[in-house]
Amino acid sequence: ESSEPMFWRSLHFMLGFSSVFVSVYAQPPAGGGAGGGPPAGGPPGMGGEDTGNVIATEPHFAVNADKQCTLTSTGPQTITGYIYCDNYFEFWFNGELVAKDPMTFTPHNAVQVSFEWDGVSDKEYAIMCMDYASTSGYEYIETDAPQLGDGVLMAEFSDGTVTSSAWSVFVVTSGPTDASIEAGCSATNLDVCVVDTLEEPTGWVDRGFAVDGAWSSATEYTAAVAGWGRTPAWNASGSCCGTATSPRTQAPLTENGGCSVNYATSSPNGLSTSVGHMECLDPMVVLSELRSTMIWSSDLQRDNRVLFRVTVPADRVSSSVQCPVCDAAVQEAGSQRVRRELRTLTSEEWNKVTAAMWIMKTTSREDGVAAYGAAFRTYDTFVVKHAVAESDPRGDQAHSGPMFMTWHSAFVLEFENALLSVDPSIVALPYWDASIVEPSIFTDVYFGSAPGTGPGGEVVDGVFKNWPITSNFSLSDYKTAAGDAVVSPFAGSQIGMLRGSSSTRTESVALRFGSSAYTFASNDYWKCSNLDGYWNDWYQCAEAGTAGGLSLSNARVHGGAHQGVGGKSGTDSSDFEDPTTSPNDPIFFFHHANVDRSAFHWMAVNTDKRSTFYGYPAEDATGAGPTAESSYYGQSLLDKMSDAWGFSAQDLGLSDSTDSQTNADILCRVAPPTAVYTYDSLVACATGDSAPCTASWEAVVEATTTPPSTTMGADDSTTVISTTSGNDTSTEAGSDQATASNTPGIAVFFVGVVVLLKMS
């Protein structure tokens, strides 16, 4: 089989991206218990309370934590999901058996499932979940310390259905009973222990089954209470799931080294079973208390075999916002201009770019439009437009929220159009890939020194040396492309310069206080670019190296460069670090083109979400970092972007329309299949050339030292394995059934509040 990643084998450059996913119909409960965090602990380098630890397993998010738009069309749809039961589960959907957990006791694995819904009928989920218990109700009965286990169920599905107290539960087996405990049942006296068993309700898995008074509402638990158990490790060389232990002796099973084996009384060393990679998932990576909750009956320890049901109405929707129709034409093959890494440009090509930027910097709007056409903009127009968006009294229109990338994609595209108006032979705006360290960009050939070598940190070398910062700034000097006045509280710095309002710097050229040693690990870049999730999952990864409460990377695709290269001098921001006017440093646009490149790759990988605009929040969108939990106009899908000074389709070269663009417009028209531009790496990935199309989750890949014409990262292709019904094991709550452990988690990762830094 080809080693090329599966999604690129099916993705042909410039073809339309079919939409196969549907809108979310049922939303998860808000928040999660105990701050969304698991109990402290874990082996060195793998979790505990050290929030700097990065997970070593690729995450997958079936559920969108945001309210995405609702599709108007209906029809058969594929639903995927992840189920975790301590210890064993069987899952039915609309009366059909979908999956059985192949691991009957440990490790405590999550399983990916996939099934079809007709798009018309109500969705009925039924799960039998069983925590191991012997006939006494205890586990580890062949040790000196038998104990009562605790069960738990947690599940998330791509239609938005998640476990919560909305599910109904029916307890089949429970013990030891109160009466037997009163008679002396204990961990040291198992002989008198009794377990009660009820008949399962007839037809409880069938479509149309109605729960009655014998059922109760599920009880919600936090991970801090229920725990994650012994999380699994996939053995790639052996293609098996480890490590299994005995529910009677607590010792590792010896058959096949305890990898993909289940306990049985007839084979106490273990019986080998077939387990696929996607049936051996770490539940802490694919599930999150930020999206769903752990549930069980009211007795976490003594209730052992529990039935769960929930019915989701077919017409239940995630939001009242209907998905707009994206009517943008797919670009013909080879018609998109290609943005390239700046060090792959010839000297002549690079000189054209810098010369055009100097013309934009030194030419008035009137003279520029007369000489170069309506697409011309002065360089400072972009600095001011960025500042106006950041200073919006309703809330930052360009940062700290889902609109960050849509706004900046439009912003960089408008800049690129202005650049090409000056010199069309430039073809496209280059980008700066910070994972490439040689040749350095902090030289006379490129951007000059970091920090700046002037007495105040001024950049006095490089092709943009002594780049002027406007003094005596007045907002009245700037107009929209239509010639309208701009209304904004932004008034420049305290001394009247075109810098942020808190700046007191008097230097008249660009300042840089950071380091030329800044770099970014290529593998971290590709982790975000290939993340299996939704729009805000990518944004959180790019901004903070996190997603779904998991730490994915120690680096930050966006803010790292602003701080690492721009930096501060005491409390003073450099021009690139100033969140209000960071485009004052010309490196801004090359860096943000690279951030846009990550989003482009992510959209290409997640093309199945295109019909719902990649899960972009349709309503009740909130910010992050400085605007956390704050919802205001400009953030949601159909909001116009920074309408105080926004982007028309004409501004972006999309059409002659002067209508202000919404976030949905950008996701429709400035996306991999429809945008007027693409990236060299996207082309390389689609055509199978040597390029890093995926990330490695097995080991950290160091920053590269070569341009993108050679390999920049690991090509660790992963084929998604469809879940089958698994191993048909006995499900009787007796000694032959191996199902739950109360052992503290082996691999515990940080789950907590994502704090996103507000960077430009």
N, C-alpha and C positions, 0 to 999 in steps of 0.2 A: 504494500500500500504506500502511496505517496506520503512523504514526510511533511508535505505542505499542509498548513493548518486547514482544517475542514471548511471553515467559513470562507476562506479565501479561494478554495477550490470551486466553490459555488458562486463566488462573487466575481463578476466580470466588469471590468472598468467601464463606467458610464452607463451601465444597464439600469433599468428601473428596479427599485427595491420593493418587492411584493410585501404586502402587509398581512401577516398571519395571526397576530395577537389581537386581543380584544380589550376593551376598556375594563377597568376594575369595577366589579359590581358590589363588593362588600368591603367596607373599610375596616382596618384594624383599630383596636381601641387606642386611645391616646396614651402615649408614654409607656411606662413599664415600671415594675416594682424596684425598689432599692436602687434608684438611679440607673436602672437598666444594667446593673453590673453583677457578675458572677461572684462567688466567694473568692477570697484571696487564696493564693497558693500557686501551685504549678512548679515544674522543674526549672532549673536555672535557664534563663534565656527564653522562656516560653510563656511568660505571663505574670501571674500574681498581681501585685499592686504597682508594678513598674509600668507606668503608662507609656514608656518609650519603646516597649517591646513590640515587635512587628510579627504578625502571624505568618506562618510558613505554608499555609494551605490556601489555594485559590478560593475566594468566596463566590457565592452565587446568591442573588436576591430574587426570589420569585414574586415577592409582593412589593408594590410601590407604596412607600410610606406617605406619599402625597396624594391628593385628590386629582387624578388625571381626568381629561375630558372623556365624554361618553360617546361611543360610536352610534350613529343612527341606524346603521345596517345590522341585520342579524343573520345568523346562519351557523352551520357547524363550526365549532372552534376547538382548538387544542388547548387544554389547560395543563400546566406543569406545576409541580410543587415539591415541597420537602417535608418529610414526616420524621419525627423523633419520638420514640417511645422507650421508656425505661421499664421493661426490657424488650418486649416483642409486640408486634402489631400485625393486624390484617386490615386491609382497607378496601371498602366498596364505594363505588360512585353510581348513583341511580340504579342500584341493585346488582351491578356487575362487579365481580372481584377484580381489583386493579393490581394489588401488590401485597406480598407477604414479606415481612422482614426476614432476610436470610440469616441474620445473626440472632440467636435465641436468648443469649444472656449478655456476655460482654464480648467485645467492646461496645460501648453505648454509641451506636452509629445512627446517623440520619440517612434517609433513603430518598433519592430523587424519584418522583413518579410523573407519569404523563398519561393523559387519557382524553377522550373525545367527549364533547358536549354538543347536543343537537342544536343549541342556540335558542330553543323554544321552551322546553320544559323547565320546571324548577330544578335546582341543583341540590341533590340529597347526598350528603357526606355521612358515611357510617364507618367507624373505626373501632375494632376490638383491640384493647391495649392491656397487656398483662405484665405485671411485676412478678418476678419469680417468688414462689413460696412453696415450701414442702407441705406435707399434710398437717404439720403443726402450725403453719403460718410463718415459720422462721426460715431463714437461709443460713448457709455456712454451718449446718448442723453437725458436721464432722470435725469441727474445730472446738477449741476451748471456750469460744465466745460467739455462739449463735446470735443472730440479730434479726430484727424486723427490717425488711427493706422498705424503700419508698418508691412508688411509681410516679410517672409523670408523662404527659402527652403534650407535644408542641408541634404545630403544623402551620405552614403558610402555602398558599396556592396563588397562581398568577392571576386569577379572577378577583383577587382581593380577599378571599375567604381565609380567615385565620382563627386559631383557637382562642377562645375567650369564654366568659361565663354565659355567653349566648348559647353555647352547646348544652345539650341534655346528656345526663349520665344515668346509667343503670349498673348497679353493683351485682356481679354474679357470685364472686367468692370473697369472703371476708373472714379474717381470723388472725390470731386466736380470739374467740368470742369472749364477751364479758364474763359469762358464766364459767368458762374454763379458766379464766384468769383468777376469778374468785376461788376456784377449786385448787389453785396452786400452780397453774401454768406459768412458766417463766423460761428464761434462757437456760436455766440449769435443771428444768423439770419439764421436758417436752412431751412426755408420755401422756399427760392429761390435757394437752392442748387440743382444741377442736376448731375446725374451719367450717363456717356455714357456706352452703352452696345453693343458689337459686337457679331455677330453669331460665334459660335465655328466652326472652319474649319471642313468640313465633313470628317469623318474617321480619325481624327487626332490621335486617339489611335491605329489605325490598323497597322498591319505589312505592310511594304512597303510604308507607307505614306512619301511623300517628302515635306519638308518645302519649302516655297517660300518667296518672298520678303516681305510678310506681317509679317514674323517672324524676330526676331533680336537676336543678341547674348545676353546671360544673362550678367547681371552686377554683379560683385563680391562685397561683403560687408564684413566688419570685424564685429566680435561680439561686439566690442566697439561701433559700429555704429548701428547695427541692434538689438543687445541685445538677451538675452536668454528667456526673459519673466518670467512667473510664473512657475518655474519648478515643476514637480509633486512629490508627496510622495505616495508610495504604502502602503496601510493600510493592513498589513498582517492578523490581526484579523478579519477585515471585508471583506477581499479579494476585495478591491475596490481602486480606484484611486482618490486622492483628491489633492487640494480642488477646486471645480468649482465656478466660479463667473458669474454674469450676464453681458452681453455685453451692456446692456442698463443702469443699475443702478450702476454697478461696485461692488455691494454687493455680499457676498457669497450666493450661493444657499442653501436653507434650506432642501430640500428633501434629505433624507439619510445623513444628515450632510454635504451635498456638495460633497459626495464621489461617484464617478462613476455616475454622473448625467450631463445632458445637458440642456441648456436653450431652451425654446420654448415659443412663444407668448401665446400659449394656456395653458401653464403650467409655469408661471414665476418663480415658486419655484424650477423647475427642473424636468426632466424626467429621471428615472433610466435607465441605459444602461449597457450592458455587456462589461466589460473591463478586459482583462487578464494581468497578471503581466508584461509580455514582451511587452505589449502595453502601459505600464505606466512607461516608462523609462526616466530617467533624460537625456536630450540630451547632457548636458555638460559632462556626464560620458561616453557615447557610441560614441560620435562624437568629432572631434578635428580639430581645424584650422591647426594643424601640418600635417593633411592628406587631408583635403578637405576645401572648402570654402562655405560660405553662398552666395546664389544667389537670385536675383529677377529681375524684369524689371528695367528700368532706373529711374523710380519714385517709391521710396520705400514706400511712404505714400499714394499716391492717386490711384495707380494701385492695385486693390483688388482681382480680380479673374484672375489668370495667369496660362497659360499652358506651360509645359516644355517638351522638347524632346531631346534625344541624341541617336545616333546610334553608336554602337561599333562593328567594323568589327570582324567577327568570328576568323580571323587569326591574330588579334592584340595580341601581346605578351608583357609581362612585361620586358623581357630582351632577349638578344641574346644568353644567356647561357642555353643550354638544360640540364634538370635535368639528372644527371647520374643514371644508374640503380644500385640500392642497392641489391646486391646478397648475403648478409650475411644471414646465416641460423638462423632461430629462435631457441633459446635454448629450449631444452626439459624441461618439468615441473620438478622442483626440482633439476635441474643440475647446476644452478648458485650458486656460493658461496655468502653467505649472509653477508653483512656488518652490524654490530650491534652497537648500542650506547655503548660507552666504559664502562659505569658503569653497563651494564648488563653482562659483562664478569666476570667470576670467577677470584679469585686471581691468580690461576695457568695460566689461559688464558692471563690475563693482563701481568704477568711476562714474558711469552713467547714473547709477542710483544716487550716489552721494552728491553729484552735481545737481540733479533734479531737486534733491532735498534742500540744498543751499539756495536754489532759485525760489522754492516755496518759502524759505525763511526770509528772504531779502526782497521779495516782490510784493507790492500792494495787491489787494484783492481786485481792484479795478483794472490795474495793468495786467495782472495775471489772467483774468477772464478774457480781456481783449486779445491777449497773445496766445492763450492756450485753450480757451473754450470754457463752457459752463461748469465743467467738472473740476476746474482749478480751485484750490483752496490755499490760503496762506498756511504756513506751518503753525503759527500761533493760534489760528482758528481751532485747531484740534486740541491744543492745550486748554483753551478757554472752554470749549465744548465739554471736555472731560471734567473741568472744574465745576461747570454749571450742573452737570448730572450729579456729581458727588455732593454738591452743596444744596440740593433740592430740599426745601423745608419740610416736605412730606416724608422724606427719607431718601437715602442714597439710591439713585436710580441705576447705578452701574456696578455696584459692588455688594458684597455680603449677602448674596441671595441668588436665586436661580437665574435671574436676568443678567448676572455677571457675564456669562459667555455670549448670550445673544446680543447684548449691548456691545461688547467688545469686538465680536465678529463683524457687526455692522460698522463699527468705528474704524477698524483696521481696513475693511473693504473700501470705505469712503476715502481713507488715506491713500490706499493703493490706486484708486481711480484718479485721484488728484496727481499722484506721482506719475502715472502713465499719461496724463494729459500733457505734462511737461515733456516727456520723452516716451512715446509709445514703444520704442525699440527695447525698453527695459523688460517688457513682457509681463513680469509679475514681481511682487514684493518678495524679497528673500526672507528667510527666517534664521534665527540663531538657535542652534541646538547646543545647550549648555553641557550635554554629556560628552561632547567632542572637545578635548582639551588641547589638541595640537592640530594646526597651528593656533596659537593664542589669538583671541580677538582684541586683546588689550595691548595693541601695538600701534605704531604710526600708520600701518596699513589699514587698520580698522578703527576701533573706537577710542584709542588712546589709553591712558593709564587708569588703573583703579587701585588705590585711591588717586584722585587727581594730584598732580605734582606741583600745582600752583601753591602760593603761600596760604591760601584759605581753602585748599582742596579743589581748586579750579582745574578743569581738564584742559591742558594747554598743549596737548599733542594729539595725534590721530587725525583722521580725515574730517572730524567735526571739532577740531581744536578751537577754543575760545568761542564756543557756540553761544550766541547772545541770549540773555534773558531780558525780556522787555521791562523797562522802567516806566514810571508814570502811567501805569495801567489804568484804563477806563473801559468798563464793559460797554459803554455806548459806542465805542469804536468798532464793535462787532455786530454783524447781522446774520440772520439765517440765510440759507441759499436763496430763499424767496425774497430776501431783502427786508424781512421783518425784524423789529427790535427784539432783543433777548431780555426776558424778565427773570432776574435771579438775584439772590442776596449776595452772590459772590462779588467781592470788591478787591481782590488781590491781597497781598501781604500787608502787614502793619506799616510798612514803609512805602507802600504803593507799587511794589513789583509784582509781576505775574508769577506769584508763588502762593502757596497755601496761606490761609489767614493767620496761622500761628507763626509763620516764618518771620525771623528778624534779620535774615542774612542780607548783606548789602552787595555781595559780589555780583557783577553784571554778566558773568558767563556761567555755564553749567558746572555744578559741583558734584563731586563723587567722593564718598568717604569709605567705600567698601573695599573689597579685595579682588585682585585679578585671579586669585586661586579658586574662586567660586566655581563649582562644577555640580553636575547633577547626574546621578547614576542612571544609565540608560534603562536598566531593568525596572527602576521605580517609575520612569516615564511610561513604560509599556504596561505596567500593572494598571495604571489609571486608564490608559487608552484601550485596554481590552476588558475592562471590568464588566461582568455580567450583572447589570443592574439598570437603574433608571436615571433620569437626568440629574437629579440632586445627588445621587450616589456618585456619579462622575464628578460633579462639582465639588463635593466634599473631599473626594480623593485628590483632585487637582489643587484644592486650596489648603487642605490640612493633612493630607496623607491618610485620611480615614474614610470609612463608609460603613453605614449601618452600625456604628458604634465600635467597629473594629479598626485597629491600627494596621494599615497596609504598607506604609512607607515612612521612613524617617525624613524624607525629603518632601518639598512642596513644589509642584510644577509651576505654580504661579508666583506666590509671594516670596519664595526663596531667593530669586534673583533680585527682586527689589531690595531686600534686606542685605543679601550677600554682596552684591555689587554696588548698590547705591549706598546703603548703610547710613549711619548717623555719626555726628561728631558731638559727643555729649548728648544734649537733648535736641540738637538741630538736625533736621532731616536733610539728606542730600536731595537733589532734584529728582532722581529716579526713585527715591524712597518716599517722597512726599505724596501721600495718597490723593491729594487734590490736583496737583499739577505735574504728575510724574512724566507725561509726554515731553516735558522740557528737556529730558535727556534723550537724544535720538535713538539710543539703544532700545527704547520702549517698544517701538513698532516691530522690531525684529524679534524681540522676546515674545510679544503678544501674538505674533504670527505663529510662533512655536506652540503657544498654549492653544490657539485655535486648531493647530494641526492635531493635537491630542484629542480635542473634541471631534474632529473630523474622523479620525480613526475609530473613536468610540461609537460614533453614529453608524459607521460602516459595519462594525461588529454587531451592533444592536439594531440592525435594520428591521427586525421583526416588530419593533416598537414604533416604527415610523408613523403608522396610521393614527396613533394616539400621541403624536408629537413627542415621542421618546419618554412619555410619562411626565412631561413638564407640568408643574402644578397649575391646574386650571382655575382653582379658586382657593381662597384662604391661604395663599402663599405667604410664607414668613421669611424673614431674613435670618442671618446667622451672625455670630460674633457681636459687633456693636448693635445690630438690629435684631438680635434673637427674639423670637416670639412677637415681633412687630410686623403687622400686615398693613401694607399701604399700596396705593395705586402705583403701577409700574412693574410689579413683581409677577402678576399672574399672566396666564397664557395669552389672553385676548387684550391685555392692557397695551396701550401705545407706549413705546420705549422713550423715557425721558422726554415727555411731550412739551416741556418748557423749551427744549431745543432738540428735537428728535431727528429721525431719519425718514426721508421720503423715499419712495421707490426710485424716483429720479435721482436723488442724492447718491444712491447705491448703484445706479446704472442698471436697475432691474426692469424699468419701464419708464414711460413718460409721466406716470401718475405722481401727483404731489401729495398723495395721501400718506399720512404718517404710518410707519410700519409698527406692527405689534410683535410681541415675542413669537407668536405663531407664524407670522409672515417670514421671519428670519429662519425659523426651523424648517419651513417649507422651501424657501427659495435660496437659502445659503446653507445647503446641506450637500453631502458628497455627490448625489446624483444630479442635483439641479444647479449648483453654484457655478459661477463663471470661472472659478478657479479650483484647483486641486493641489495636491502636494506630491513631491517626487517620491516620498516614501509610500504614499497611498498607491501610486501607480506601480511601484516596485512590488508591493505586497499583492496587488491584484494580478500582476503578470507573472509572479513566481520568481522574480529576480532576487538576488541576495540582498535581503533587507530584514530587519527585525520586526516581524509581524506579531509576535506574542511575547509574553513575559515568562521568566522562569520563577516558579514558586518553590523550587527545591533549594536554591542557594542564591545569594546576592551576587549580581553581576556588576563588576566594577565599571566605572566610567570608561568610555572608549577613547582611543587616541587617534582615530582615523575618521575621515569624512564619510558621509552616508553612502558613498559608492561602494563601500565595503561593509561587512557585517558590524552592526552597532550593538547587538544584544543577542540574547539566547532565543533560539527558535524552538521552544519547547511545546510542540504541537500537542493538543489535547483533543481527543475524540469523545464527544458526549455519548454515553452509553444509555440506551433506553432501558428503563426499569422493567423487569419481567416480574412474574409472580413470585420469584425467589424460591427458597427451599421449603418444601412442604413438610414442615415439622409438626409434631404433636403440639397442641395448644392446651392440653389439659393441665390445670394448676396442680401438678404433682411433681414427683422427683424426676420424671423424664423431661420435664419442661424447664429449660434454663432461661430465665428472664430477669431479674433486677439486682443491682448492687448499690449499696449505700456508701461505697468507698469514695472518699474525696476525689475530686477531679484530678486527672493526671496532666492534662494540658489546658490550662486556664488562661484565657486571654483578656486583655483590658476591654471592657465595654463601658462607655461613659458618655458624658456630655461632649459633643463636638464643639470645640471653640475655634471658630474660623477668624483668622486675622484679616482685618480690613486693609487690603493692599490694593494699589491701583491696578 
